[in-house]
Amino acid sequence: MIQSAGKVISNRSVKPGYYLMAVKCPAVAKKAKPGQFLTIRCGNGTTPLLRRPFGFHRISASGFEILYERIGKGTAFLSGLKPGDEIDVLGPLGNGFAIPRGKKDFVILAGGMGVAPLASLAESLVRIKKAEVCAIIGARSEKALLCEGHFKNIGIRTLVATDDGTCGKKCFATDVLNDFLEAKQRLRPVIFACGPGPMLKAAAHISKKRGLECHVSLEENIACGVGACLGCAIKTRSGYKLVCKDGPVFNAKEIIW
Ligand SMILES: Cc1cc2nc3c(=O)[nH]c(=O)nc-3n(C[C@H](O)[C@H](O)[C@H](O)COP(=O)(O)OP(=O)(O)OC[C@H]3O[C@@H](n4cnc5c(N)ncnc54)[C@H](O)[C@@H]3O)c2cc1C
């Protein structure tokens, strides 16, 4: 884990309320892997006091991108940053996605902003020889649907579900996952999921029923980000674990939902 100054390269709105920020920060980027996260000091004074956590959306040798939704004080501060501004970055934090050796079939399941850290994972998966990757993205509506073009551009079959039917199928992303697995019974894909708790719980249930490996990245509230405050403890089959330090990625069958 490194605390470093990052330089904002670009910071633009990709859809109303959603932003993509590219940051030059080789010290952190060189050590980062998909599924890990960083925390950013989102202000120049004492408010907000806590750093805000974000997944690595894309990673290169010289820096990274974060894809974020403007929600409150911290993300409002970020959305106002201009190219050339400096930010205080701490990372990489957490464990990241472990890609099981020898596997070739993968499903990426994203709900809402959970899609953000799955883009860098997708880029790693498509580099695996003969890998078959399918992305299923769920969002409230077309207005909140992100990354569909990105997944398609890197050659991934991409299926979309929206709650209101404004794009893709009118259903939950986990309904699409069920249909996909039903139609491809001979496949034994590893599922990587990130999104709201109920979606992850449903994905855990589906994968358990079908005997599939499933890794979930939890979006628990994180305060310190380094395992000191114990504020992000969750119950697992091997006792309490900290989302920030032992996660945010867990094998779905380890979690007591
Ligand atoms: C490991 C991890 C990775 C994340 N990655 C992304 C990402 O890539 N893109 C993205 O848009 N968001 C991501 N988030 C959520 C993001 O951290 C919050 O949206 C952000 O902290 C809100 O800050 P704020 O000051 O703008 O809003 P606030 O006004 O502080 O909070 C508004 C809402 O955000 C929630 N929130 C606040 N702080 C946190 C926190 N520390 N962790 C989780 N939820 C919080 C609160 O429950 C509240 O409902 C991630 C969260 C975690 C834990």
The ligand as a Gaussian input file, in Angstrom:
#p B3LYP/6-31G(d) Opt

LIG

0 1
 C      -14.399000      -1.290000      -2.142000
 C      -15.320000      -0.208000      -2.692000
 C      -15.177000       0.183000      -4.015000
 C      -15.999000       1.176000      -4.537000
 N      -15.856000       1.509000      -5.837000
 C      -16.635000       2.448000      -6.374000
 C      -16.474000       2.818000      -7.746000
 O      -15.617000       2.275000      -8.468000
 N      -17.277000       3.802000      -8.224000
 C      -18.229000       4.421000      -7.432000
 O      -18.954000       5.290000      -7.926000
 N      -18.396000       4.093000      -6.140000
 C      -17.626000       3.127000      -5.592000
 N      -17.776000       2.817000      -4.258000
 C      -18.764000       3.575000      -3.438000
 C      -18.156000       4.950000      -3.115000
 O      -17.083000       4.776000      -2.229000
 C      -19.213000       5.864000      -2.491000
 O      -20.183000       6.151000      -3.465000
 C      -18.580000       7.175000      -2.046000
 O      -17.757000       6.930000      -0.937000
 C      -19.668000       8.198000      -1.698000
 O      -19.018000       9.302000      -1.131000
 P      -19.722000      10.734000      -1.097000
 O      -18.964000      11.580000      -0.140000
 O      -19.906000      11.283000      -2.473000
 O      -21.162000      10.420000      -0.587000
 P      -21.670000      10.406000       0.941000
 O      -22.573000      11.593000       1.089000
 O      -20.604000      10.210000       1.916000
 O      -22.499000       9.099000       0.939000
 C      -23.625000       8.948000       0.130000
 C      -23.951000       7.447000       0.048000
 O      -22.777000       6.672000      -0.289000
 C      -22.600000       5.623000       0.628000
 N      -21.202000       5.617000       1.056000
 C      -20.563000       6.633000       1.673000
 N      -19.319000       6.308000       1.976000
 C      -19.154000       5.032000       1.548000
 C      -18.084000       4.150000       1.632000
 N      -16.943000       4.481000       2.247000
 N      -18.246000       2.918000       1.095000
 C      -19.385000       2.550000       0.477000
 N      -20.465000       3.378000       0.395000
 C      -20.353000       4.588000       0.923000
 C      -23.442000       5.934000       1.832000
 O      -24.030000       4.737000       2.349000
 C      -24.488000       6.855000       1.334000
 O      -25.653000       6.148000       0.990000
 C      -16.991000       1.808000      -3.709000
 C      -17.114000       1.432000      -2.379000
 C      -16.296000       0.427000      -1.874000
 C      -16.451000       0.023000      -0.454000

